[in-house]
Amino acid sequence: MTTPRSVPVPAPAEVRNAGIVLIATTLLAIVMMAHHPTAGSHDSVELARQISEMATLSRVVHGVLIALIVIQLYVFLIFSEWIRASRGIARFGLFAYAFGAIAMTGAALISGFLVSDLAAHYADMPADHAAAFADLALFAMTGNQVLAKLGVIAMSAGILAWSIALIGARETRWLAIVGFFASVGPAAALLAGVIRLNVGGMMIVVLCQAAWNVAAGIFLIRSKS
């Protein structure tokens, strides 16, 4: 008869470092969102030209954001292993958050790389050929919105699950309360049509999640084994 092995718990130093990384990457994500390029024109040739001119910045911004999503997902793996109560709910939180992070990565790839490459392809074409860019860009950005909405809802579900796991203990109740507001608020506003996931709407989501990330980072830094 084999004895079940206990789940390994991260070392306190690793947990503190994870908290620092979470706060630092969150602040960097806000900076990246503040530099998110925007373009708008009813003329296909002009729209392709605008996006093509901003392609390098768009790739840098979205590339950094994707890297930050991956880093933060690893931090939340440590976070889920560190909180000991309600492990089943915490695991679901990690699964939901990871699912959302994958969807959000797909949205960033479309916005930062696929649309930029399309624009670069059509920017120097004659007007009769470049007219197709508007339809292709609309199709691509529709896919971006579908993935971004899924990402926000799934990541919010993950944060909500972690908050439920933390609400029972007095020392983590403050973090759970932050998580409730940071998860339910953006998801409810999105589903109700109060916000759209354009640059401004996405910044609202990022700031709400930033409140949770910073709070979770402080929790990790101050935690003791």
C-alpha positions in Angstrom: 0.0 0.0 0.0 1.5 3.3 -1.1 1.3 6.4 1.0 0.0 9.5 -0.8 2.6 12.1 -1.3 2.0 15.6 0.0 1.7 18.5 -2.4 5.1 20.3 -2.4 4.9 23.9 -1.0 7.0 26.6 -2.5 9.9 27.9 -0.4 9.2 31.2 1.4 12.0 33.0 -0.6 10.4 31.8 -3.9 7.0 33.1 -2.7 8.4 36.5 -1.8 10.2 36.8 -5.1 7.0 35.8 -6.9 5.2 38.6 -5.2 7.8 41.2 -6.3 7.6 39.9 -9.8 3.8 40.0 -9.9 3.8 43.7 -8.8 6.6 44.7 -11.2 5.0 43.0 -14.2 1.6 44.5 -13.4 3.1 48.0 -13.4 4.8 47.3 -16.7 1.6 46.0 -18.2 -0.1 49.3 -17.3 2.8 51.2 -19.0 2.4 49.0 -22.1 -1.3 49.6 -22.3 -0.7 53.3 -22.1 1.4 53.1 -25.2 -1.0 50.9 -27.1 -1.3 52.3 -30.7 -4.6 53.2 -32.2 -5.6 53.8 -35.8 -8.9 54.9 -37.4 -9.9 55.7 -40.9 -12.8 54.9 -43.3 -10.4 54.7 -46.2 -8.8 51.2 -46.6 -5.5 52.5 -48.0 -5.1 55.1 -45.3 -6.1 52.6 -42.6 -3.5 50.1 -43.9 -0.9 52.8 -44.0 -1.6 54.0 -40.4 -1.4 50.5 -39.0 1.7 49.7 -41.0 3.5 52.8 -39.7 2.7 51.7 -36.1 3.4 48.0 -36.7 6.8 48.0 -34.9 5.3 49.7 -31.8 2.3 47.4 -31.9 4.5 44.3 -32.1 6.6 45.5 -29.2 3.6 46.4 -27.0 1.7 43.2 -27.6 4.9 41.0 -27.5 5.7 42.4 -24.0 2.1 42.0 -22.9 2.2 38.3 -24.0 5.4 37.8 -22.1 3.9 39.4 -19.0 0.9 37.2 -19.2 3.1 34.1 -19.2 5.2 35.3 -16.3 2.1 36.2 -14.2 0.6 32.8 -15.0 3.7 31.2 -13.5 3.4 33.5 -10.4 -0.2 32.5 -9.9 0.8 28.8 -10.1 3.0 29.5 -7.1 0.2 31.5 -5.5 -2.2 28.5 -5.9 0.3 26.2 -4.3 0.9 28.6 -1.5 -2.7 29.1 -0.3 -3.5 26.0 1.6 -7.3 26.3 2.2 -9.9 25.0 -0.3 -7.3 23.5 -2.6 -10.0 22.3 -5.0 -11.3 25.8 -5.5 -7.8 27.2 -5.8 -7.0 24.6 -8.5 -10.1 25.6 -10.4 -9.0 29.2 -10.1 -5.7 28.4 -11.7 -7.3 26.4 -14.5 -9.8 29.2 -15.3 -7.1 31.9 -15.1 -4.8 29.9 -17.4 -7.6 29.3 -19.9 -8.3 33.0 -19.9 -4.5 33.8 -20.3 -4.4 31.6 -23.4 -7.4 33.3 -24.9 -5.9 36.7 -24.1 -2.6 35.7 -25.7 -4.5 34.8 -28.9 -6.2 38.2 -28.9 -2.8 39.9 -28.5 -1.3 37.9 -31.3 -4.1 38.9 -33.6 -4.0 42.6 -32.7 -0.3 43.0 -32.5 1.0 40.7 -35.2 -1.7 39.4 -37.6 -3.3 42.8 -38.3 0.2 44.5 -38.5 1.4 41.9 -41.0 -1.9 42.4 -43.1 -1.4 46.1 -43.0 2.2 45.9 -44.1 1.1 43.7 -47.0 -1.7 46.0 -48.2 -0.1 49.4 -47.4 1.7 49.9 -50.8 -1.0 48.2 -52.9 -3.2 50.1 -55.4 -6.5 51.3 -53.9 -8.6 48.6 -55.7 -6.5 45.9 -54.1 -6.1 47.5 -50.7 -9.9 47.8 -50.4 -9.9 44.1 -49.2 -7.9 45.1 -46.2 -10.8 46.7 -44.4 -12.8 43.5 -44.5 -9.8 41.3 -43.5 -9.0 43.7 -40.6 -12.7 43.6 -39.5 -12.6 39.8 -39.5 -9.4 39.7 -37.6 -10.5 42.2 -35.0 -13.8 40.4 -34.5 -11.7 37.3 -33.6 -9.6 39.5 -31.3 -12.8 40.7 -29.5 -14.1 37.1 -29.1 -10.9 35.9 -27.6 -10.4 39.0 -25.4 -14.0 38.7 -24.0 -13.3 35.0 -23.3 -10.0 36.0 -21.7 -11.6 38.6 -19.4 -14.4 36.3 -18.3 -12.2 33.3 -17.7 -9.5 35.2 -15.9 -12.2 36.9 -13.7 -13.6 33.5 -12.9 -10.2 32.4 -11.8 -9.7 35.4 -9.6 -13.2 34.9 -8.1 -12.4 31.3 -7.3 -9.2 32.3 -5.5 -11.2 34.9 -3.6 -13.7 32.2 -2.5 -10.8 30.0 -1.4 -9.4 32.9 0.7 -12.6 34.4 2.2 -12.7 31.9 5.1 -9.5 33.0 6.9 -9.3 36.3 8.7 -5.8 37.1 7.5 -6.7 36.7 3.8 -10.2 38.1 3.9 -9.0 41.5 2.7 -7.4 39.9 -0.4 -10.6 38.0 -1.1 -12.6 41.3 -1.0 -10.2 42.9 -3.5 -10.6 39.8 -5.7 -14.4 39.9 -5.6 -14.4 43.5 -6.9 -11.6 43.0 -9.4 -13.2 39.9 -10.9 -17.0 40.6 -10.8 -16.7 44.2 -11.8 -15.1 43.9 -15.2 -16.9 40.7 -16.1 -20.3 42.1 -15.2 -19.6 45.4 -17.0 -18.5 43.5 -20.1 -21.5 41.1 -20.2 -23.9 44.1 -19.6 -22.4 46.0 -22.5 -21.2 48.8 -20.2 -17.7 48.5 -21.6 -16.2 47.4 -24.9 -12.8 45.9 -25.2 -11.3 48.7 -27.2 -8.1 50.3 -25.9 -10.0 52.3 -23.3 -12.2 49.4 -22.1 -9.2 47.1 -22.0 -7.3 49.6 -19.9 -10.2 49.5 -17.4 -9.9 45.7 -17.2 -6.1 45.9 -16.8 -6.5 48.4 -13.9 -9.1 46.2 -12.2 -6.9 43.2 -12.5 -3.9 45.3 -11.4 -5.6 46.0 -8.1 -5.9 42.2 -7.6 -2.3 41.6 -8.8 -0.8 44.2 -6.5 -2.8 42.9 -3.5 -1.8 39.3 -4.3 1.8 40.4 -4.7 1.7 42.1 -1.3 0.2 39.0 0.2 3.0 36.8 -1.2 5.7 39.2 -0.1 4.3 39.3 3.5 3.4 35.7 3.8 5.1 33.3 6.2 5.3 29.5 5.9 
